């Protein structure tokens, strides 16, 4: 996984294995690109790698480049976390013949359980994000080549999914989320008052 801001970085990454390029300023599956050797899929269109490079050569782009995982058909799990608490998860599956799991791009979504491996991932990253002042985030996992779920993305800007998970579970997650965020604010205020910081 690496940030790709140049053609050379994209070429170096795609020479290792098939990749997905995720534009850093997009969401909802918009702008996703799959590269496998000399074949490139941009939306529903296939072009050659050379054509793709010529198209982006003179543009200012920033992609997150990640290895394409062959088990993407098993779904992309979105897990929402607020103030260290796992709120719930949904599993998004691609439409038939597609590799894009986003519902906005034709995928489907349903309730999912969080497994032990995913809980361990959250235990590792939550303190880091909390120290950065990030109280609400979503992680995404995919089934890796070894059959275990692996972290594919951490999203702190366009998290989404909470109302959908609430609908799937019947829990009042929006109220729980508001309470957790408010408690976080009160904890920080108490900490600042204790240290004399205003």
C-alpha positions in Angstrom: 0.0 0.0 0.0 1.5 3.3 -1.0 0.6 6.8 -2.1 1.1 7.2 -5.9 1.7 10.8 -7.1 3.7 9.9 -10.3 3.6 7.6 -13.3 6.8 6.1 -12.0 5.3 5.1 -8.7 2.3 3.6 -10.4 4.6 1.6 -12.8 6.7 0.4 -10.0 3.7 -0.9 -8.0 1.9 -2.5 -10.9 5.1 -4.3 -11.8 4.9 -6.2 -8.5 1.3 -7.5 -8.7 -2.2 -6.5 -10.0 -3.3 -3.2 -8.2 -6.2 -1.0 -7.4 -5.7 2.8 -7.5 -8.1 4.7 -5.2 -8.2 8.5 -5.8 -7.6 10.2 -2.5 -10.2 12.9 -3.1 -13.1 10.7 -4.2 -15.6 8.4 -2.4 -18.4 5.9 -3.1 -16.3 3.9 -5.6 -15.8 6.9 -7.9 -12.6 6.9 -9.9 -11.4 3.4 -8.8 -8.9 1.9 -11.3 -7.8 -1.7 -11.6 -4.5 -2.5 -13.3 -3.4 -6.1 -14.2 -0.3 -6.1 -16.4 -1.1 -4.2 -19.5 -4.9 -4.2 -18.9 -6.6 -1.3 -17.1 -10.2 -1.0 -16.0 -11.5 2.4 -15.4 -15.2 2.4 -14.4 -16.8 -0.1 -16.9 -14.2 0.6 -19.6 -11.1 -1.4 -20.4 -8.0 0.4 -21.9 -4.4 -0.4 -22.3 -1.8 0.5 -19.6 -0.2 2.9 -22.2 -3.5 4.6 -22.9 -4.1 5.1 -19.2 -0.7 6.5 -18.6 -1.0 8.9 -21.5 -4.4 10.1 -20.1 -3.0 10.9 -16.6 0.5 11.9 -17.6 0.0 15.7 -17.4 -2.6 15.7 -14.6 -2.2 16.3 -11.0 -3.2 13.1 -9.3 -2.9 11.3 -6.0 -3.9 7.7 -5.6 -3.7 5.1 -2.8 -2.2 2.1 -4.6 -3.1 -1.3 -3.1 -2.6 -4.9 -4.2 -5.7 -6.3 -5.9 -7.0 -9.2 -3.8 -8.5 -12.0 -5.8 -11.1 -12.8 -3.1 -12.8 -9.4 -3.5 -16.0 -11.3 -4.6 -16.3 -12.3 -0.9 -17.0 -8.7 0.0 -15.5 -5.6 1.6 -16.5 -5.3 5.3 -17.0 -1.8 6.7 -16.6 -1.6 10.4 -17.5 1.7 12.2 -15.7 2.6 15.4 -16.5 5.6 17.7 -14.3 6.4 20.7 -12.9 2.9 20.7 -16.2 1.1 20.5 -17.2 -1.0 17.6 -20.6 0.2 16.5 -21.2 -2.5 13.9 -20.3 -3.8 10.5 -21.8 -4.3 7.1 -20.5 -6.5 4.2 -20.6 -5.0 0.8 -20.4 -7.4 -2.2 -19.8 -6.5 -5.8 -22.4 -6.9 -8.5 -22.0 -10.0 -10.7 -18.9 -9.6 -12.9 -17.7 -6.5 -11.0 -14.7 -6.0 -8.6 -16.2 -2.9 -7.0 -18.0 -3.5 -3.7 -19.5 0.0 -3.3 -23.3 0.0 -3.2 -23.3 3.3 -5.2 -21.5 1.3 -8.0 -24.0 -1.5 -8.1 -22.9 -3.6 -5.1 -25.1 -4.9 -2.3 -24.8 -4.6 1.4 -25.9 -6.7 4.4 -25.2 -7.2 8.1 -21.8 -8.6 9.2 -20.2 -9.8 12.4 -16.7 -8.5 13.3 -14.3 -11.4 13.6 -11.4 -11.8 16.0 -8.7 -10.7 13.5 -10.7 -7.5 12.8 -11.0 -6.8 16.6 -7.2 -7.1 16.8 -6.7 -4.7 13.9 -8.9 -2.2 15.7 -7.1 -2.7 19.0 -3.8 -1.8 17.3 -5.0 1.2 15.3 -7.5 2.8 17.8 -4.9 4.2 20.2 -2.9 5.7 17.3 -6.0 7.4 15.8 -7.2 8.5 19.2 -3.9 10.2 19.9 -4.4 12.1 16.7 -7.8 13.3 17.9 -9.7 11.0 15.5 -12.8 9.8 17.5 -14.8 8.3 14.6 -13.6 6.2 11.7 -14.3 3.3 9.6 -12.0 0.4 8.6 -12.5 -1.8 5.6 -11.3 -5.4 5.4 -11.0 -7.8 2.5 -10.3 -11.5 2.4 -6.5 -11.8 1.7 -4.9 -14.4 -0.5 -4.4 -16.6 2.7 -8.2 -16.6 3.3 -8.0 -14.2 6.4 -9.5 -10.7 6.5 -6.9 -8.0 6.2 -7.1 -4.2 6.6 -7.7 -2.6 3.2 -8.5 1.0 4.2 -8.9 3.4 7.2 -11.4 6.1 6.4 -11.6 9.2 8.6 -13.3 11.6 6.3 -16.3 9.9 4.6 -17.2 7.1 6.9 -20.8 6.4 6.1 -22.6 3.2 7.0 -23.9 4.0 10.4 -27.6 4.5 9.5 -27.4 1.4 7.3 -25.9 -0.7 10.1 -28.6 0.7 12.5 -31.3 -0.4 10.0 -29.8 -3.8 9.7 -29.5 -4.3 13.5 -32.4 -2.4 14.8 -30.1 -0.7 17.3 -30.4 3.1 18.0 -26.8 3.6 16.7 -27.2 7.3 15.9 -28.1 8.1 19.5 -25.3 5.8 20.7 -22.8 7.5 18.3 -23.9 11.0 19.5 -23.5 9.9 23.2 -20.0 8.4 22.5 -18.8 11.6 20.7 -20.3 13.8 23.5 -18.5 11.6 26.2 -15.2 12.0 24.2 -15.6 15.8 24.3 -16.4 15.8 28.0 -13.4 13.5 28.7 -11.1 15.9 26.8 -12.5 18.9 28.5 -11.9 17.2 31.9 -8.3 16.3 31.0 -7.7 19.9 29.9 -9.1 21.3 33.1 -7.0 19.0 35.2 -3.8 20.1 33.4 -4.8 23.8 33.4 -5.0 24.0 29.6 -7.8 26.2 28.3 
